[in-house]
Amino acid sequence: MSSLEAISGFKLEIDIVQNIIKDYTHLANSGKAIILCWIPIHVNIRGNEMANTAAKSAVSLPITNMKLPVRELIPCVCKFCIDV
C-alpha cells in the first residue's frame, strides 16, 4: 500500500502514517506549505524504474547487522547511486 493511500484513509495503526501526520501537522502549524504527490512507478521515468527494480531485488537480500552512523547514510547512498 502506498503511503499516500494509507494517509488518505487515516489508517493510524500503521506507524509511518502516524509519523507522517504528526510531521505534517507540525510543519503546517509552523507556516510551511506541504504538497504530497504520488509518483507512478511505471511511466518510463528512468530513475523511478531503477528505484523500483532495486527495491524489488532488495526484498530477497538477507538482513545484516551492519551499523552505519546516520551522518554517513546519505553520502553512502549517493555514492551507490552514482556507481550503479
Secondary structure as GFF3:
##gff-version 3
##sequence-region A 1 84
A	DSSP	alpha_helix	3	8	.	.	.	ID=ss1
A	DSSP	alpha_helix	15	29	.	.	.	ID=ss2
A	DSSP	alpha_helix	46	58	.	.	.	ID=ss3
A	DSSP	alpha_helix	70	83	.	.	.	ID=ss4
###
